[in-house]
């Protein structure tokens, strides 16, 4: 094996080890707690407070009753790792679903949902209908969606490294022949 070919192969192997050995940044956040808590029974809340493991951006919170009616007032506000959504009016008795979506500091969206029950409301529109079917998970294990693009990025990078090594070897052989 010629000296140039050996150097090209060694350089390619070093680049491949660095590129494939470096783990992608994993700063996806998780929902740590919620007020009201998942599966809890509470008096009508005036706000929904979601606390995440890390700071979040672009918060979205949707509060729906069993018939799909929405009860949020304005846009959710994020301060560091806490998201607050004001509830519109006094919630009648019934089951409510909190659906949430935030963007983690690494740019990946994370989402989930959970339910809670309002009891003891003085609102004249007391609900008696059953909860709408759908996912209900505890806050700490709420459904997450990381987007899934990170894996494909690393596969593409690995393929690029292999192509560069192959190109370097082919170039080195041609240079050695001439």
Buried (B, 14 or more C-beta within 10 A) or exposed (E): EEEBBEEBBEEBEEBBEEBEEEEEEEEBBBBBBBBBEBEBEBEBBEBBBBBBBBBBEEBBBBBBBBEEEEBBEEEBEBEEBBBBBBBEEBBBBBBBBBBBBBBBBBEBBBBBBBBBBBEEBEBEEEBEEEBEEEEBBEBEEBBBEBEEEBEEEBEEBEEEBEEBBEEBBEEBBEEEEE
